[in-house]
Amino acid sequence: MSLTEIQTRISAACTRVGRDAADVTLIAVSKVQPNERVQAVLEQGHRVFGENKVQEAAGKWPEFRDQFDGVELHLIGPLQTNKARQAMSLAQAIHAVDRPKLATTIARLAQETGNCPELFVQVNTGEEAQKAGVLPSDADGFLAECRTLDLPVVGLMCIPPVFEEPSLHFALLAKIAERNGLSGLSMGMSGDFEQAIALGATHIRVGSAIFGERDYAATA
Ligand SMILES: *Cc1c(COP(=O)(O)O)cnc(C)c1O
């Protein structure tokens, strides 16, 4: 696959459901990928990238930013409170806000620094024990807490369980977003972004379909 092929598939998926492709942001998930591959996608003009670890993002993006203007970095992985400050200075968006302690920490740092990335609240739509995110039944309450803290929450994010039909999870996320007046929907990955677009995704997170398979052994 390549960046242009993915862009073509995004356009086609939008056309099928009468959406404007400009309303879907493609986050190219560059975690674990060799720098040459990331550089190649930057050279093709793409500027929106996703990383799931603060440390890894800090290791490669300052340099890429020196080389390329207008990079927009999205942190899409679980965030530890003690990494929130670094995350907020690196990223333009954080997709995994999922607990009161993290929300209050981000609010305090936003006050202190006068800067806050756009935030997505992660919902554990499959109610999986090992997965981050608020439970669907806790989402409304948590979002109310975030509003009280004046956090710039723009939408919701989910990662459906591997062996379930993702559309059910995308539909659930869209429903929770709608009843909370949120327009952002961060959902859809390499294997299911077209379904996510059909159900209203505004941000799709696509890694391996753009860059190729991740070689965890090579980077360990
Ligand atoms: C790695 C990752 C992706 C991208 O996965 P692909 O299947 O390679 O597209 C998307 N979202 C999150 C949260 C990820 O950690």
The ligand as a Tripos MOL2 file, in Angstrom:
@<TRIPOS>MOLECULE
LIG
   15    15     1     0     0
SMALL
NO_CHARGES

@<TRIPOS>ATOM
      1 C1         -0.7570    1.2730   16.0490 C.3       1 LIG1
      2 C2         -2.0610    1.9590   16.1890 C.ar      1 LIG1
      3 C3         -2.8540    2.2440   15.0580 C.ar      1 LIG1
      4 C4         -2.4700    1.8560   13.6380 C.3       1 LIG1
      5 O1         -2.6590    0.4980   13.4360 O.3       1 LIG1
      6 P1         -2.5540   -0.1420   11.9470 P.3       1 LIG1
      7 O2         -3.3170   -1.3980   12.0760 O.co2     1 LIG1
      8 O3         -1.1270   -0.3290   11.6630 O.co2     1 LIG1
      9 O4         -3.1950    0.8100   11.0120 O.co2     1 LIG1
     10 C5         -4.0370    2.9180   15.2730 C.ar      1 LIG1
     11 N1         -4.4400    3.2850   16.5000 N.ar      1 LIG1
     12 C6         -3.7170    3.0340   17.6020 C.ar      1 LIG1
     13 C7         -4.2010    3.4920   18.9200 C.3       1 LIG1
     14 C8         -2.5060    2.3630   17.4770 C.ar      1 LIG1
     15 O5         -1.7820    2.1110   18.5940 O.3       1 LIG1
@<TRIPOS>BOND
     1     1     2 1
     2     2     3 ar
     3     2    14 ar
     4     3     4 1
     5     3    10 ar
     6     4     5 1
     7     5     6 1
     8     6     7 2
     9     6     8 1
    10     6     9 1
    11    10    11 ar
    12    11    12 ar
    13    12    13 1
    14    12    14 ar
    15    14    15 1
@<TRIPOS>SUBSTRUCTURE
     1 LIG1         1 GROUP 0 **** ****
